[in-house]
Amino acid sequence: MVEQEPAPQGPGEDPLRAFRQAEDLVRKRPLDALKALEPVLDADPDKPSVQLLAGRAYFHSAQLRRAERALTRVVELDPADHYARFVLGKTLQRLGRLVEALGQMRMASAMHPTPEYQDAIGEVSARLTLDNR
């Protein structure tokens, strides 16, 4: 059996491959995910899915200001993206901006009620209550 050379990649396939690779890496190796995502960010910086993936990678690598910028951009481009709002809320929470975090989390939960969103709201609300004593 003869091994064949991989078919040449078309211009639209490399960014897709890079995006998929970044998706696979985002939680366990976020810095590698960001590196894989670079050509996609350069080629399509205003695509919400690209900014969301970058925001997640920034969040998981504790680059919270960059995460905030990327996720805010997603919300500007797609205000109905509940997950972007949730991750933005988690980012703001880690930055210590609890009131802003709570607003984003509540918005996310109103759009798409899930236990994870409710738990996060409860956590931030409890923290705010303790801080105000």
N, C-alpha and C positions, 0 to 999 in steps of 0.2 A: 504494500500500500504506500503510495507516494503522498507526502504531506504537501498541501497546497499553501502558497503564500496567501496571507490575508488580502482580501479585496481592498483596493485603495479606498480611502474614506472620502466621501463627498463633503463639500464645505459645511453642510448643515449637521453632519453626524458628529464631528469632533466636539462641538459645544454640548450636545446631548450626552455624549459619553462622559465628558468632564462633569456635567451636572449630576449624572447618575453616580459617578465615582464619589463626588462630594456628599451626596445623600447617604451613601454607604458608610462614610467616614465621620459624619457630623457629630455623633454622640461620643464615640470612643477616641477619635483622633481629630478633634476640631481644627487644629492648626493645619493638618494635612488636607482636611476638607477645604479650608480657605485657599490653600495653594492650588488644589485641583479646580476650584471655582474661579480663580483669577481670569482665565480667558473668557469665561462666560460673563463675568461682571464687566469686563472691558467691552465685550460685543453687545451686551443687552442690559445696561445698568438700570433701566426703568421697567424691567419686567418684574412684577410682584413676586413670582415664585423664586426668582433668582435672589432678590433682596431678602425674602423670608429665609431662604437657606443660609445666606450670608449672616443674617441676624442670629439665627440659631447657632451657627458656628462661633460667632463672636461671643454669644452668651455662654456657650459651653467652654470657651477658652478664657472666660472672665474678662473679656474686652468689652466692658459694659457700656461705655459711651458709644463705641462703634455699633454695638448691638442696638442701642436706643436709636441711633440715626437710621440704621437699616430698617428696623421695624416701624419706625415712624413713617418712613418712606412708603412701606407696604400699606400702612393704614391710609396714607394720603392717596395712593393709587387705587386701593380697594378697601373702602371704609367698612365693607361687610365681612372682611376676613376676621372671623372670630378668633382663630388660632394666633394670628399675628398680634391681635390685641392682648390675648392671654400671655404670650411670651413677652410682649412689651411690658405688661403688668409685672411679670416675674422679674424682668430686668430692672424696672423702677423700684421694685421691692428690694432687690439686692443693692441698689444704689441708696437705699434709705429714704426714698421718696414715697412713703406709704400711702398718702392721700391720693396721689396721682395713680399709683399702682392699683389701689382699690377701685378707682373709676374705670380703668381699663379692664380689670377683671370682671367687674359687674356688667360692663357692656358686652364682653365676650360671653358671659353666662346668659345674659338676656337673649343673645342671638342664638346660642347653642348650649342649652343647659346640660352640663355633664357633672358627674361627681367630682372630677378633678378640679374643675373650675370652682365649684362650691367649696371644696376643701381649702383651696387657695384663698378664697374670699374670707372664710372663717379664720384662717391663720393671720391674714393681714388685719382683719377687724379686731381680733384679740390683741394683736401687737399694738394697734392704735389705742385701744382701751387701756392697756397697761402703761403706755407712754403718757397718757393724759391724766394719770392719777397723781 
